[in-house]
Amino acid sequence: ALGTLKLNLLGFIGSVVLTGASFTLAWTQFISGHTLIYLLVGLGILQAFLQLKFFLHIGSEPKPQWESLIFLFTVMVLLIIVLGSLW
């Protein structure tokens, strides 16, 4: 239970830091244009992976890792739908 609390706290702090960094970049407009957009998307993807690891515990389940496979399949289907729609 204590290990889970530490992991949740670490994930929470990481999420707050990444959210603060994104907000600060957008608010101050220190960087603008496409660079800002790419940086914000990158920080968002990093935060998504952080939350998947620390809160949803994707990848840490015992074998067989069905939850990870189901999640990856869901991501693949969503990418096919979104990219197919854009194409």
N, C-alpha and C positions, 0 to 999 in steps of 0.2 A: 504494500500500500504506500509506503514511504517512497519507493522507487518510482511509482506511478505519479505521485504528487510532484516529485522533482522533475520528471519528464514533462508533466503538464505545465508546471511553472516555467520551465525552460522554453517550451513551445509558446507560451503566452508572452513571455518577455521578447522572444524573437519576433513574434507577430506584431507586437507593439512597436518595436524598433523599425521593422520594415514598413509598417503603416506610417510611422512618423517620418521616415526618410522619403517615402512617396509624397506625403502631404507637403513636406518642406520643399521638395523639388518643384512641385506644381505651384505652390504658393509664392515662392520667391522668384520664380521664373529665371533662376540663375542659368539654366540651360533651356533652350527653346527649340521648337521645330521638331523634326523627325527624331533627333537625338533624345529629346525629352520623352517622346512617345515610346521609343524602343527601351529606354531605361525604365520607364514606368511599367511596361509590359514585362520586362525582365524581373523587376522587383515583385510584380504580381505573381509570376510563375514561381519564383523562389518561395514566396509566402505560401502558395498553394502546396508545394512539395513539403514545406515545413509543417503545415497543418495536417497533411495526409500522414506524415510520419509520427508526429507527436500526439495528435488528437485522435485520429482514426486508426493508428497503429498499423498502417498498410506496410507489409513487408516484414513484420515482426511476429506473425503468427507461426505456429509450428507447422511442419510439413504434413500433408501437402498444402501448399499455399493457395488454396482455392479463392480466398478473398482477394488476393493480389491479382490472380488471373481474371477473375470476374471484373475487377476494376479496370484492368488494362483492356479487356474486351470492350467495356463500356466506353472508354476513352477512344478506342479505335473506331467504334460505330459513330460516336459524335464527330470525330474528325472527318470521317467519310461523308456524313450528312452536311457538315458545314463547308468543307472544301468542295464537295460536289455541288452544293448550292452556289458557291462563289464562282465556280468554273462555268 
